[in-house]
């Protein structure tokens, strides 16, 4: 097929055109340009080996290829990279049809939920249909144009199936637009039928010229700013919830100025940890169900809450129970209007940096002053929590192993400016939200939007590929480790240095804690050998896994660290290593830091004959009295 135009054209296959196009796409943020698609991850099968792999060999000199061990992992790696790049650059992922494609679904969901741009290029059926039913595809009784790749529709911000080679002339630009849109970004999926990947078209040469996609900063509405400033003037107990949008906007200085000048305590979401980079005596740490008791009390009492760049999910709002002041009002600054309108907030659909600057200026013009009693209340609560951490959490207890909380305290002291700590799922995000010191140049990368087990190792590879200044550390449990340990092979293959601190507590102790709190019994959450007498897993002995040998078999340097001194020594030795490392830390299974006191909705058995379960359900349901709807 030819492009009937006076324009100069290039005859290329669809795959070749995609590869050439991706290499000339750039993003621009605040005048700084960089390559938008920095590389492509892929596992090749019959669906893409003769299409995209051929194109990469012939035309992909500026699109480096990375080889993962699992298709889900490569999406996590791309997500970790894009998040570390603050959404200015990302990577692409290619798979064959069938399980190769569907393995990416969890990664796609994680990226979209967390609003992180990734480009997915799964293969698809034969558009010609001459060959009949395709290997690894699903046959639908009522639809011949549906395939396994349709599963991406629900987890993608943009989805297209290209059934003719010329369709990418409109599909790829739309994909780039979504990838660089602060309000719409997430997973972008373009499904590529196997035959179409190899078909040729006379593409306009202009299609392959350098193009720059500007990442815009939406301006706040002057009316909204004036109304928000007036609300602050009338408030006695303001509070800020800082989310990931603060980081993507690079609004750290503006947040510190706004909070400090008007005496507004700050709590941070999982994605927002480190939003107040230099710290503050009214920085209360993580907020919400998994946050600090100090942030919980301030949120409960606040009469005006500024929500800055947060999606306001249930862990942050305590399932709409965290805010108990009868006169509480919300102001929400977000580039996404859906998020800005949550909780009946006064919406300011704008960039966080610009909005905070405008709010500070408008509040200054209204002569807004800090409330010294409220500031003192926040400082006292913070000091109380610091005392609890130092006297009860970051300490070694007699005849006990190192606790996970104590381990976080060690990392607070051993990490340096420029280091990045990666974590996802389980009790570790909770403990980092409560206990980790994300100031002084240290970075923390918590994936809790999808709470995706198996995210940590591949995401940390992506973080390392973004070329951070310091060490890339992973704090993870043994249950999480077992999801994607073989991506350590990828780390060794690429010679990217990451260090895992493996918290061995013999199971999924986060959800085990929920189970004991809601059901009163244990089932299927610890790693035990089936008991031969009862035939029950939960009655057997713990299985002993030698994680040090496991790591060494892949080529990592590994340590068994059973004391605080061992951990510190291993962390310092690992810093001097050039290969990836693992520090295995057996920890106290059932010791957790104090909780926030913020309720979270989990519905227990409405009908049960088990008295223990019945009592626990009644106790949980008592917290529902705090649940509210905000208009």
For each residue, the residues with C-beta under 8 A, 3 or more apart:
1: 165 166 200 201 202
2: 9 201 202
3: 7 9 166 201 202 203 204
4:
5: 9 204
6:
7: 3 204 205 206
8: 204 205
9: 2 3 5 202 203 204 205
10: 202 203 205 208
11: 200 201 202 203
12: 16 17 20 200 201 203
13: 16 17 51 54 55 165 197 198 199 200
14: 17 18 51 162 165 168 192 196 197 198 199 200 201
15: 18 19 51 52 54 55 192 197 198
16: 12 13 19 20 54 55 58 59
17: 12 13 14 20 21 165 168 201 203 207 208
18: 14 15 21 22 52 55 121 168 172 192
19: 15 16 22 23 52 55 56 59 60 63
20: 12 16 17 23 24 59 208
21: 17 18 24 25 168 172 207 208
22: 18 19 25 36 37 40 63 92 119
23: 19 20 35 37 59 60 61 62 63
24: 20 21 208 209 210 211
25: 21 22 35 36 37 176 211 213
26: 33 34 35 36 210 211 212 213
27: 33 34 35 36 88 89 180 212 213 214 215
28: 31 32 33 212 213 214 215
29: 32 88 214 215
30: 217 250
31: 28
32: 28 29
33: 26 27 28 212
34: 26 27 88 89
35: 23 25 26 27 38 62 89
36: 22 25 26 27 88 89 90 176 179 180 213
37: 22 23 25 40 63 89 90 91 92 119
38: 35 64 81 89 90 91 465
39: 63 64 65 66 91 92 465
40: 22 37 56 60 63 64 65 66 91 92 93 94
41: 65 66 67 68 74 75 77 78 91 92 93 94
42: 48 52 53 56 65 66 67 74 93 94 95
43: 67 68 70 71 74 94 95 96 100
44: 48 49 52 53 94 96
45: 48 49 95 96 97 98 100 123
46: 49 50 96 135 194
47: 51 95 96 97 98 100 101 123 124 136 194
48: 42 44 45 51 52 53 94 95 96 121 123 192 194 197
49: 44 45 46 53 54 96
50: 46 53 54 197 198
51: 13 14 15 47 48 54 55 123 192 194 197 198
52: 15 18 19 42 44 48 55 56 94 121 192 197
53: 42 44 48 49 50 56 57
54: 13 15 16 49 50 51 57 58 198
55: 13 15 16 18 19 51 52 58 59 60
56: 19 40 42 52 53 59 60 63 65
57: 53 54 60
58: 16 54 55
59: 16 19 20 23 55 56
60: 19 23 40 55 56 57 63 64 65
61: 23
62: 23 35
63: 19 22 23 37 39 40 56 60 92
64: 38 39 40 60
65: 39 40 41 42 56 60
66: 39 40 41 42 74 77 91 465 490 494
67: 41 42 43 490 493
68: 41 43 71 73 74 77 458 487 490
69: 73 484 486 487 489 490
70: 43 73 74 103 458 484 486 487
71: 43 68 74 75 93 95 99 100 101 103 104 107
72: 75 76 103 104 105 106 107 454 484
73: 68 69 70 76 77 107 454 457 458 484 487 490
74: 41 42 43 66 68 70 71 77 78 93 104 107 458
75: 41 71 72 78 79 93 104 106 107 108 110 111 118 120 187
76: 72 73 79 80 107 110 452 454 455 458 459 462 484
77: 41 66 68 73 74 80 81 91 458 459 461 462 465 487 490
78: 41 74 75 81 82 90 91 92 93 107 111 118 119 462
79: 75 76 82 83 107 110 111 114 116 118 447 455 459 462
80: 76 77 83 84 422 445 455 458 459 460 461 462 463 466
81: 38 77 78 84 85 89 90 91 462 463 465 466
82: 78 79 85 87 89 90 91 111 116 117 118 462
83: 79 80 86 87 114 116 445 459 462 463
84: 80 81 420 445 462 463 466 468
85: 81 82 88 89 90 466
86: 83 247 248 250
87: 82 83 90 115 116 117 182 185 215 248
88: 27 29 34 36 85 215
89: 27 34 35 36 37 38 81 82 85 466
90: 36 37 38 78 81 82 85 87 116 117 118 119 179
91: 37 38 39 40 41 66 77 78 81 82 118 119 462
92: 22 37 39 40 41 63 78 118 119 120 121
93: 40 41 42 71 74 75 78 104 107 118 119 120 121
94: 40 41 42 43 44 48 52 121 122 123
95: 42 43 45 47 48 71 100 101 103 104 121 122 123
96: 43 44 45 46 47 48 49 100 101 122 123 136
97: 45 47 100 101 122 123 124 125 134 135 136 137 147 148 149 194
98: 45 47 101 102 135 136 137 148
99: 71 102 103 136
100: 43 45 47 71 95 96 97 103 104 122 123
101: 47 71 95 96 97 98 104 122 123 124 148 149 152
102: 98 99 105 148 151
103: 70 71 72 95 99 100 106
104: 71 72 74 75 93 95 100 101 107 108 120 122 152
105: 72 102 108 109 151 152 155
106: 72 75 103 109 110 450 452 454
107: 71 72 73 74 75 76 78 79 93 104 110 111 118 187
108: 75 104 105 111 112 118 120 152 155 156 187 189
109: 105 106 112 113 155 187 450
110: 75 76 79 106 107 113 114 116 447 449 450 452 455
111: 75 78 79 82 107 108 114 116 117 118 186 187
112: 108 109 115 155 156 157 186 187
113: 109 110 186 449 450
114: 79 83 110 111 244 271 447 449 450
115: 87 112 185 186 244 311 336 449
116: 79 82 83 87 90 110 111 185 186
117: 82 87 90 111 178 179 180 185 186 187 188
118: 75 78 79 82 90 91 92 93 107 108 111 186 187 188
119: 22 37 78 90 91 92 93 175 179 188 190
120: 75 92 93 104 108 152 156 187 188 189 190
121: 18 48 52 92 93 94 95 189 190 191 192
122: 94 95 96 97 100 101 104 149 152 189 191 192
123: 45 47 48 51 94 95 96 97 100 101 149 191 192 193 194 197
124: 47 97 101 127 147 149 161 191 192 193 194
125: 97 129 134 137 147 193 194
126: 129 130 131 134 193 194 195
127: 124 163 164 193 195 196
128: 131 195
129: 125 126 132 144
130: 126
131: 126 128 134
132: 129
133: 137 139
134: 97 125 126 131 137 194
135: 46 97 98
136: 47 96 97 98 99 148
137: 97 98 125 133 134 147 148
138: 146 147 148
139: 133
140: 143 144 146
141:
142:
143: 140 146
144: 129 140
145:
146: 138 140 143 150
147: 97 124 125 137 138 150 161 191
148: 97 98 101 102 136 137 138 151
149: 97 101 122 123 124 152 161 189 191
150: 146 147 153
151: 102 105 148 154 155
152: 101 104 105 108 120 122 149 155 156 159 187 189 191
153: 150 156 159 189
154: 151
155: 105 108 109 112 151 152 187
156: 108 112 120 152 153 159 186 187 188 189
157: 112 178 184 185 186 187 188
158: 174 175 178 184 188 189
159: 152 153 156 188 189 190 191
160: 167 171 174 175 189 190 191
161: 124 147 149 190 191 193
162: 14 165 167 168 171 190 191 192 193 196
163: 127 167 193 196
164: 127 167 196
165: 1 13 14 17 162 168 196 199 200 201
166: 1 3 169 201 203
167: 160 162 163 164 170 171
168: 14 17 18 21 162 165 171 172 190
169: 166 172 173 203 204 207
170: 167 173 174
171: 160 162 167 168 174 175 190
172: 18 21 168 169 175 176 190
173: 169 170 176 177
174: 158 160 170 171 177 178
175: 119 158 160 171 172 178 179 188 190
176: 25 36 172 173 179 180 211 213
177: 173 174 180 181 213
178: 117 157 158 174 175 181 184 185 186 188
179: 36 90 117 119 175 176 185 188 213
180: 27 36 117 176 177 185 213 214 215
181: 177 178 184 185
182: 87 185 215 216 218 248 335 336 351
183: 218 335 336 337
184: 157 158 178 181 336
185: 87 115 116 117 157 178 179 180 181 182
186: 111 112 113 115 116 117 118 156 157 178
187: 75 107 108 109 111 112 117 118 120 152 155 156 157
188: 117 118 119 120 156 157 158 159 175 178 179
189: 108 120 121 122 149 152 153 156 158 159 160
190: 119 120 121 159 160 161 162 168 171 172 175
191: 121 122 123 124 147 149 152 159 160 161 162
192: 14 15 18 48 51 52 121 122 123 124 162 196 197
193: 123 124 125 126 127 161 162 163 196 197
194: 46 47 48 51 97 123 124 125 126 134 197 198
195: 126 127 128 198 199
196: 14 127 162 163 164 165 192 193 199
197: 13 14 15 48 50 51 52 123 192 193 194
198: 13 14 15 50 51 54 194 195
199: 13 14 165 195 196
200: 1 11 12 13 14 165
201: 1 2 3 11 12 14 17 165 166
202: 1 2 3 9 10 11
203: 3 9 10 11 12 17 166 169 207 208
204: 3 5 7 8 9 169 207
205: 7 8 9 10 208 209
206: 7 209
207: 17 21 169 203 204
208: 10 17 20 21 24 203 205
209: 24 205 206
210: 24 26
211: 24 25 26 176
212: 26 27 28 33
213: 25 26 27 28 36 176 177 179 180
214: 27 28 29 180
215: 27 28 29 87 88 180 182
216: 182 351
217: 30 249 350 351 353 354
218: 182 183 335 349 350 351 354
219: 350 351 354
220: 224 225 333 348 349 350 351 354 355 358
221: 224 225 348 349 350
222: 225 226 358
223: 226 227
224: 220 221 227 228 346 347 348 350
225: 220 221 222 228 229 348 355 358 359 362
226: 222 223 229 230 362
227: 223 224 230 231 346
228: 224 225 231 232 306 331 346 348 359 362
229: 225 226 232 233 359 362 363 365 366 368
230: 226 227 233 234 366
231: 227 228 234 235 304 329 331 346
232: 228 229 235 238 262 304 359 363 366 368
233: 229 230 363 366 367 368
234: 230 231 304
235: 231 232 238 303 304 329
236: 303 371 374
237: 298 301 302 303 304 325 371 374
238: 232 235 262 263 264 265 302 303 304 305 306 374
239: 264 265 266 267 298 299 302 304 305 306
240: 255 258 259 264 265 266 267 305 306 308
241: 267 268 269 272 287 299 305 306 307 308 310 312 316
242: 246 255 266 267 268 269 272 275 276 308 309 310
243: 246 268 269 271 272 275 307 308 309 310 311 316
244: 114 115 247 248 269 271 272 309 310
245: 248 249 251 272 308 309 310 333 334 335 352
246: 242 243 249 251 252 255 272 275 308 309 352
247: 86 244 250 252 271 272 274 275 309
248: 86 87 182 244 245 309 352
249: 217 245 246 309 351 352 353
250: 30 86 247 353
251: 245 246 254 255 308 309 351 352 353 356
252: 246 247 255 256 275 276 277
253: 256 257
254: 251 257 258 352 353 356 357 360
255: 240 242 246 251 252 258 259 266 275 276 308 352 356
256: 252 253 259 260 276 277 278 280
257: 253 254 260 261 356 360
258: 240 254 255 261 262 264 356 359 360 363
259: 240 255 256 262 263 264 265 266 276 280 282
260: 256 257 263 280
261: 257 258 360 363 364 370
262: 232 238 258 259 360 363 368 369 370
263: 238 259 260 282 369 370 371 372 374 375
264: 238 239 240 258 259 282 306 370
265: 238 239 240 259 282 283 284 295 298 374 375 378
266: 239 240 242 255 259 275 276 280 282 283 284
267: 239 240 241 242 284 285 286 287 288 291 292 295 298 299
268: 241 242 243 272 273 274 275 276 283 285 286 287 433 438
269: 241 242 243 244 272 273 286 287 288 310 316
270: 273 286 290 315 429 433 446 448 449
271: 114 243 244 247 310 446 448 449
272: 241 242 243 244 245 246 247 268 269 275 308 309 310
273: 268 269 270 286 432 433 436 438 444 446
274: 247 268 277 438 439 442 443 444
275: 242 243 246 247 252 255 266 268 272 308
276: 242 252 255 256 259 266 268 279 280 283 439
277: 252 256 274 439 441
278: 256 439 440
279: 276 283 439 440
280: 256 259 260 266 276 283
281: 379 382
282: 259 263 264 265 266 375 378 379 382
283: 265 266 268 276 279 280 382 439
284: 265 266 267 287 291 292 294 295 298 378 381 382 385
285: 267 268 291 292 294 295 385 433 434 435
286: 267 268 269 270 273 290 291 292 295 432 433 434
287: 241 267 268 269 284 291 292 295 296 299 316 322
288: 267 269 291 295 296 299 315 316 317 318 322 596 598
289: 314 315 316 318 319 322 596 598 599 600
290: 270 286 315 429 430 433 434 596
291: 267 284 285 286 287 288 295 296 433 434 596 598
292: 267 284 285 286 287 295 296 385 433 434 596
293: 296 297 381 384 385 388 594 595 596 597
294: 284 285 297 298 378 381 382 384 385
295: 265 267 284 285 286 287 288 291 292 298 299 596
296: 287 288 291 292 293 299 300 322 596 597 598
297: 293 294 300 301 381 597
298: 237 239 265 267 284 294 295 301 302 377 378 381
299: 239 241 267 287 288 295 296 302 305 322 323 598
300: 296 297 322 323 324 325
301: 237 297 298 324 325 377
302: 237 238 239 298 299 305 323 325 328
303: 235 236 237 238 325 327 328 329
304: 231 232 234 235 237 238 239 328 329 330 331
305: 238 239 240 241 299 302 323 328 329 330 331
306: 228 238 239 240 241 264 330 331 332 333 359
307: 241 243 310 312 330 331 332 333 334 342 343 345
308: 240 241 242 243 245 246 251 255 272 275 333 352 355 356
309: 242 243 244 245 246 247 248 249 251 272 333 334 335 352
310: 241 242 243 244 245 269 271 272 307 316 332 334 339
311: 115 243 316 339 342 449
312: 241 307 316 317 332 339 342 343
313: 316 317 449
314: 289 317 318 319 320 600 601
315: 270 288 289 290 318 448 600
316: 241 243 269 287 288 289 310 311 312 313 322
317: 288 312 313 314 320 321 322 323 343
318: 288 289 314 315 321 322 598 599 600 626
319: 289 314 599 600 601 627
320: 314 317 323 343 627 628 629 630
321: 317 318 324 598 599 600 601 623 624 626 627 628
322: 287 288 289 296 299 300 316 317 318 598 599
323: 299 300 302 305 317 320 328 628 630
324: 300 301 321 328 626 628
325: 237 300 301 302 303 328
326:
327: 303
328: 302 303 304 305 323 324 325 630
329: 231 235 303 304 305 345 346
330: 304 305 306 307 343 344 345 346 630
331: 228 231 304 305 306 307 345 346 348
332: 306 307 310 312 339 340 341 342 343 345 346 347 348
333: 220 245 306 307 308 309 340 348 350 352 355 356
334: 245 307 309 310 337 339 340 347 348 349 350 352
335: 182 183 218 245 309 349 350 351 352
336: 115 182 183 184 339 340 349
337: 183 334 340 341 347 349
338: 341 342
339: 310 311 312 332 334 336 342
340: 332 333 334 336 337 345 347 348 349
341: 332 337 338 344 345 347
342: 307 311 312 332 338 339 345
343: 307 312 317 320 330 332 630
344: 330 341 630 631
345: 307 329 330 331 332 340 341 342 630
346: 224 227 228 231 329 330 331 332
347: 224 332 334 337 340 341
348: 220 221 224 225 228 331 332 333 334 340 355
349: 218 220 221 334 335 336 337 340
350: 217 218 219 220 221 224 333 334 335 354 355
351: 182 216 217 218 219 220 249 251 335 354 355
352: 245 246 248 249 251 254 255 308 309 333 334 335 355 356
353: 217 249 250 251 254 356 357
354: 217 218 219 220 350 351 357 358
355: 220 225 308 333 348 350 351 352 358 359
356: 251 254 255 257 258 308 333 352 353 359 360
357: 254 353 354 360 361
358: 220 222 225 354 355 361 362
359: 225 228 229 232 258 306 355 356 362 363
360: 254 257 258 261 262 356 357 363 364
361: 357 358 364 365
362: 225 226 228 229 358 359 365 366
363: 229 232 233 258 261 262 359 360 366 368
364: 261 360 361 367 368
365: 229 361 362
366: 229 230 232 233 362 363
367: 233 364
368: 229 232 233 262 363 364
369: 262 263
370: 261 262 263 264 374 375
371: 236 237 263 374 375
372: 263 375 376
373: 376 377
374: 236 237 238 263 265 370 371 377 378
375: 263 265 282 370 371 372 378 379
376: 372 373 379 380
377: 298 301 373 374 380 381
378: 265 282 284 294 298 374 375 381 382
379: 281 282 375 376 382 383
380: 376 377 383 384
381: 284 293 294 297 298 377 378 384 385
382: 281 282 283 284 294 378 379 385 386
383: 379 380 386 387
384: 293 294 380 381 387 388
385: 284 285 292 293 294 381 382 388 389
386: 382 383 389 390
387: 383 384 390 391
388: 293 384 385 391 392 393 594
389: 385 386 392 393 394 405 409 435 593
390: 386 387 393 394 395
391: 387 388 395
392: 388 389 395 594
393: 388 389 390 403 405 406 409 435 593 594
394: 389 390 405 406 408 409 410 435
395: 390 391 392 406
396: 400 402 406 563 564
397: 400 403 588 591
398:
399:
400: 396 397 403 588 591
401: 562 586 587 588
402: 396 406 407 562 563 564 567 585 586 587 588
403: 393 397 400 406 407 587 588 591
404: 407 408 427 428 431 503 505 587 588 591 592
405: 389 393 394 408 409 431 435 591 592 593
406: 393 394 395 396 402 403 409 410 564
407: 402 403 404 410 411 475 501 503 567 585 587
408: 394 404 405 411 412 431 432 435 436 475
409: 389 393 394 405 406 412 413 435
410: 394 406 407 413 414 564 567 568 571
411: 407 408 414 415 421 436 473 475 501 571
412: 408 409 415 435 436 437
413: 409 410
414: 410 411 568 571 572
415: 411 412 419 421 442 470 471 473
416: 419 441 442 470 471
417: 440 441 442 469 470
418: 441 442 443 468 469 470 471
419: 415 416 442 443 470 471 472 473
420: 84 442 443 444 445 463 468 470 471 472 473
421: 411 415 432 436 442 443 444 445 473 474 475
422: 80 445 447 456 459 460 463 472 473 474 475
423: 428 429 432 444 445 446 447 456 474 475 476
424: 428 429 446 447 448 451 452 453 455 456 459 476 480
425: 428 429 447 448 451 452 453 455 480 510
426: 429 430 453 476 477 479 480 508 509 510 511
427: 404 430 431 477 509 510 513 592
428: 404 423 424 425 431 432 475 476 477 480 503
429: 270 290 423 424 425 426 432 433 446 447 448 451
430: 290 426 427 433 434 510
431: 404 405 408 427 428 434 435 436 592 593
432: 273 286 408 421 423 428 429 435 436 444 446 475
433: 268 270 273 285 286 290 291 292 429 430 436 446
434: 285 286 290 291 292 430 431 593 596
435: 285 389 393 394 405 408 409 412 431 432 593
436: 273 408 411 412 421 431 432 433 444
437: 412 440 442
438: 268 273 274 442 443 444
439: 274 276 277 278 279 283 442
440: 278 279 417 437
441: 277 416 417 418
442: 274 415 416 417 418 419 420 421 437 438 439
443: 274 418 419 420 421 438 468
444: 273 274 420 421 423 432 436 438
445: 80 83 84 420 421 422 423 459 463
446: 270 271 273 423 424 429 432 433
447: 79 110 114 422 423 424 425 429 450 451 452 455 456 459
448: 270 271 315 424 425 429 451
449: 110 113 114 115 270 271 311 313
450: 106 109 110 113 114 447 455
451: 424 425 429 447 448
452: 76 106 110 424 425 447 455
453: 424 425 426 479 480 483
454: 72 73 76 106 457 458 480 483 484
455: 76 79 80 110 424 425 447 450 452 458 459 484
456: 422 423 424 447 459 460 474 476 480 484
457: 73 454 460 461 474 476 481 484 485 487 488 491 498 500
458: 68 70 73 74 76 77 80 454 455 461 462 484 487 490
459: 76 77 79 80 83 422 424 445 447 455 456 462 463
460: 80 422 456 457 463 464 472 473 474 498
461: 77 80 457 458 464 465 487 490 491 494 496 498
462: 76 77 78 79 80 81 82 83 84 91 458 459 465 466
463: 80 81 83 84 420 422 445 459 460 466 468 472
464: 460 461 467 468 472 491 496 497 498
465: 38 39 66 77 81 461 462 494 496
466: 80 81 84 85 89 462 463
467: 464
468: 84 418 420 443 463 464 472
469: 417 418
470: 415 416 417 418 419 420
471: 415 416 418 419 420 497 499 574 575
472: 419 420 422 460 463 464 468 497 498 499
473: 411 415 419 420 421 422 460 498 499 500 501
474: 421 422 423 456 457 460 498 499 500 501
475: 407 408 411 421 422 423 428 432 501 503
476: 423 424 426 428 456 457 480 481 500 501 502 503
477: 426 427 428 480 481 502 503 504 505 508 509 510
478: 481 482 502 503 504 505 506 507 527 545 547
479: 426 453 482 483 507 508 509 527
480: 424 425 426 428 453 454 456 476 477 483
481: 457 476 477 478 485 500 502 547
482: 478 479 485
483: 453 454 479 480
484: 69 70 72 73 76 454 455 456 457 458 487
485: 457 481 482 488 550
486: 69 70 489 490
487: 68 69 70 73 77 457 458 461 484 490 491
488: 457 485 491 492 551 554 556 580
489: 69 486 492 493 554
490: 66 67 68 69 73 77 458 461 486 487 493 494
491: 457 461 464 487 488 494 496 497 498 580
492: 488 489 495 554 555 556 579 580
493: 67 489 490
494: 66 461 465 490 491
495: 492 579
496: 461 464 465 491 580
497: 464 471 472 491 577 578 579 580 581
498: 457 460 461 464 472 473 474 491 580 581
499: 471 472 473 474 571 574 575 577 580 581 582 583
500: 457 473 474 476 481 551 580 581 582 583
501: 407 411 473 474 475 476 567 571 583 585
502: 476 477 478 481 547 582 583 584 585
503: 404 407 428 475 476 477 478 585 587
504: 477 478 545 547 584 585 586 587
505: 404 477 478 509 587 588 589
506: 478 509 526 527 528 542 543 589
507: 478 479 512 525 526 527 589
508: 426 477 479 511 512 525 526
509: 426 427 477 479 505 506 512 513 525 526 589 590
510: 425 426 427 430 477 513 514
511: 426 508 514 515 525
512: 507 508 509 515 516 522 525 526
513: 427 509 510 516 517 590 592
514: 510 511 517 518 602
515: 511 512 518 519 521 522 523 525
516: 512 513 519 520 521 522
517: 513 514 616 620
518: 514 515 602 604 613 616 617 620
519: 515 516 523 604 605 613 616
520: 516 610 612 613 615 616
521: 515 516 610 612 613
522: 512 515 516 525 526 538
523: 515 519 538
524: 537 538
525: 507 508 509 511 512 515 522
526: 506 507 508 509 512 522 537 538 542
527: 478 479 506 507 542 543 545
528: 506 531 537 538 539 540 541 542 543
529: 537 540 541 542 543
530: 535 536 537 540
531: 528 534 535 536 537 539 540
532: 535
533: 539
534: 531 539
535: 530 531 532
536: 530 531 539 540
537: 524 526 528 529 530 531 540
538: 522 523 524 526 528
539: 528 531 533 534 536
540: 528 529 530 531 536 537
541: 528 529
542: 506 526 527 528 529
543: 506 527 528 529
544:
545: 478 504 527 550
546: 549 550
547: 478 481 502 504 550 551 558 582 584
548: 551 552 558 559 560 582 584
549: 546 552 553 558
550: 485 545 546 547 553 554
551: 488 500 547 548 554 556 557 558 582 584
552: 548 549 555 556 557 558
553: 549 550
554: 488 489 492 550 551
555: 492 552 579 580
556: 488 492 551 552 579 580 581 582
557: 551 552 574 577 579 580 581 582
558: 547 548 549 551 552 581 582 583 584
559: 548 566 569 570 573 574 581 582 583 584
560: 548 566 584 586
561: 566 567 569 570 583 584 585
562: 401 402 566 585 586
563: 396 402 566 567
564: 396 402 406 410 567 568
565: 568 569
566: 559 560 561 562 563 569 570
567: 402 407 410 501 561 563 564 570 571 583 585
568: 410 414 564 565 571 572
569: 559 561 565 566 572 573
570: 559 561 566 567 573 574 583
571: 410 411 414 499 501 567 568 574 575 583
572: 414 568 569 575 576
573: 559 569 570 576 577
574: 471 499 557 559 570 571 577 581 583
575: 471 499 571 572
576: 572 573
577: 497 499 557 573 574 581
578: 497
579: 492 495 497 555 556 557
580: 488 491 492 496 497 498 499 500 555 556 557
581: 497 498 499 500 556 557 558 559 574 577
582: 499 500 502 547 548 551 556 557 558 559
583: 499 500 501 502 558 559 561 567 570 571 574
584: 502 504 547 548 551 558 559 560 561
585: 402 407 501 502 503 504 561 562 567
586: 401 402 504 560 562
587: 401 402 403 404 407 503 504 505
588: 397 400 401 402 403 404 505 591
589: 505 506 507 509
590: 509 513
591: 397 400 403 404 405 588
592: 404 405 427 431 513 595
593: 389 393 405 431 434 435
594: 293 388 392 393
595: 293 592 598
596: 288 289 290 291 292 293 295 296 434
597: 293 296 297
598: 288 289 291 296 299 318 321 322 595
599: 289 318 319 321 322 623 624 626 627
600: 289 314 315 318 319 321
601: 314 319 321 624 627
602: 514 518 620
603: 606
604: 518 519 613 616 617 620 621
605: 519 608 610 613 614 617
606: 603 617
607:
608: 605 613 614 617
609: 614
610: 520 521 605 613 614
611: 614 615
612: 520 521 615 616
613: 518 519 520 521 604 605 608 610 616 617
614: 605 608 609 610 611 617 618
615: 520 611 612 618 619
616: 517 518 519 520 604 612 613 619 620
617: 518 604 605 606 608 613 614 620 621
618: 614 615 621 622
619: 615 616 622
620: 517 518 602 604 616 617 623
621: 604 617 618 624
622: 618 619 625
623: 321 599 620 626 627
624: 321 599 601 621 627
625: 622
626: 318 321 324 599 623
627: 319 320 321 599 601 623 624
628: 320 321 323 324
629: 320
630: 320 323 328 330 343 344 345
631: 344
